[in-house]
Amino acid sequence: MDTLNRRGFEAYAVGGCVRDSLLGATPKDWDVATSAAPEETAAAFFDCKLLMHGVKYGTVTALISGNAVEITTYRTDGEYTDMRRPDRVFFSRSLKDDISRRDFTINAMAYGPESGVIDFFGGRADIAAKLVRCVGDARSRFQEDALRILRALRFASALSFGIEKSTANAIRLMKKNLGGVARERVCAELTGILLGPGARNVILEYPDALRELIPGLSLKGESLERAAGAIAFAPPNIAIKLTLLLRAVETDNTAGENKNPPCVENAAAAKKILAGLRFSNDVVSSAATITQYFDAEIQPDPVKIKLLLNKIGEERFSDLITAKKAYALTGGADGRMFWEKLDEVEKAFAGIIGRGECYTLKGLKIDGNDLAALGFPKGKGVGRALWALLVSVIEGECPNERCALIRKAGYMLGDLNS
């Protein structure tokens, strides 16, 4: 800012960095708005590496001391025919012109070392009141860019803010526009919504907007209450939170008014929904696995735990128990009893891992080459024998020791040949 000021231009820190600073948080990045045109900005930072990919919209990115700082010329926006980006931008010399085009009052403040905070639209008051409010007419802001609807919900969740009445009404009125938002952007914003501390309130207050992203999401009822509550209890793991949200997705619209229709309960349905929202393969696979086994009864029995571990692995098993425990906490007294049982399962699981007990073929102290050398038919014969030996180890019939396993295999081969 000093570099631009010395050349006769205005320059202010703007947007999220000002908001975060006023909230007492450390900004993740810094954006600067200036009266300088892009070519004037580039000339001012002639001794820095510059990225010019945003110059069409007035943005020059300067790499300063290892940090990327976006420096954008004051501008006003032209028409938004695609409900995402302005068709044209018009550069301005007025800070207020630039601030006026921003989405929410809490993001529409500027700061300069001499001026302090410049707040044309009451952003500081909305921070104090913990409100997300559009700059100007909310319907116009959402008509320009439908992604702002999701951004409003994300800020409400991330900051535990409410949404000002006219802005909330516009969200409900304009929710159909979400169908035109790129799925990759939906994925990013939905992640922010679910990971925020205010996720429960957002889900319960705006299920109609979220239903535009996830068709079949309940608009009210116990399934929505439980899913939202469980998401609040769950740790910041997006696969777990998505699994819990799917508990409120209806799969049977014929259920009676006072009945909760069945939720998504199979891996294929979960994969279809989440892959359509462009979540990563790892997140989709994890959430699908948790969904598939969510309703399975898991006993604190080491043998049964190890057999399930063999199917889904340590990480997915841990996520499954975590998700089930979060959901159990929303189930009243019965849920508490179920939670205590899951706690026993979790302790048994921790013991298995802590002792390094074998539950996979990889962990066996014998392999296919050993069995082939003993005379087992290669291919399926060796495979079936390895699985039988693993089950024997899991069930405690044979120790996971090479000599013992070879001896056991010898008996099996004898039975096979008899």
DAPEHU-V278896 format. One record per backbone hydrogen bond with DSSP energy under -0.5 kcal/mol. NH is the residue of the N-H (numbers start at 1). CO is the residue of the C=O. If there is no record, write none. Layout:
nh=[NH	NH]
co=[CO	CO]
This chain:
nh=[5	6	7	7	8	9	12	13	14	15	17	18	19	20	21	22	23	24	25	27	31	32	33	34	35	36	40	41	42	43	44	45	46	48	49	51	55	57	58	59	60	60	61	62	62	63	64	64	65	67	69	69	70	70	71	71	72	72	73	74	76	78	81	82	83	87	90	92	95	98	99	100	101	101	102	105	107	108	110	111	112	116	118	119	120	126	127	128	129	130	130	131	132	133	135	136	141	142	143	144	145	146	148	149	150	151	152	153	154	155	156	157	158	159	160	161	162	164	168	169	170	171	172	173	174	175	177	178	179	180	181	185	186	187	188	189	190	191	192	193	194	195	196	196	198	199	202	203	204	205	206	210	211	212	212	213	214	217	218	225	226	227	228	229	230	231	232	233	234	237	238	241	242	243	244	245	246	247	247	248	249	250	250	251	255	259	261	264	270	271	272	273	274	275	276	277	278	279	284	285	286	287	288	289	290	291	292	293	294	294	296	299	301	302	305	306	307	308	309	310	311	312	313	316	317	318	319	320	321	322	323	324	325	326	327	328	329	330	331	334	335	336	337	338	339	340	341	342	343	344	345	346	347	348	349	350	351	352	353	354	355	356	357	363	364	371	372	373	374	375	375	376	380	381	382	383	384	385	386	387	388	389	390	391	392	393	394	395	396	397	398	401	405	406	407	408	409	410	411	412	413	414	415	416	417	418]
co=[1	2	3	4	5	4	33	111	31	109	14	15	15	16	17	18	19	21	20	25	14	70	12	72	10	10	37	37	38	39	40	41	43	45	63	61	52	54	55	54	58	71	51	60	69	49	62	67	63	64	62	67	30	68	60	69	32	70	58	34	90	88	79	85	80	79	76	74	93	94	95	96	97	98	99	133	104	105	118	13	116	112	110	117	108	122	123	124	125	126	127	126	162	131	103	134	137	138	139	140	141	83	145	146	146	147	148	149	150	151	152	153	154	155	156	156	130	132	164	165	166	167	168	169	170	171	174	175	176	177	178	182	182	183	184	185	186	187	188	189	190	191	192	193	157	196	198	199	200	201	202	206	207	208	209	210	210	214	248	221	222	223	224	225	226	227	228	229	230	235	236	237	238	239	240	241	242	243	244	245	246	216	248	262	252	256	259	246	266	267	268	269	270	271	272	273	275	274	280	281	282	283	284	285	286	287	288	289	290	291	293	297	299	300	301	302	303	304	305	306	307	308	309	312	313	314	315	316	317	318	319	320	321	322	323	324	325	327	328	331	331	332	333	334	335	336	337	338	339	340	341	342	343	344	345	346	347	348	349	350	351	353	352	360	361	367	368	369	370	371	372	371	378	378	377	379	380	381	382	383	384	385	386	387	388	389	390	391	393	392	392	399	401	402	403	404	405	406	407	408	409	410	411	412	413	414]
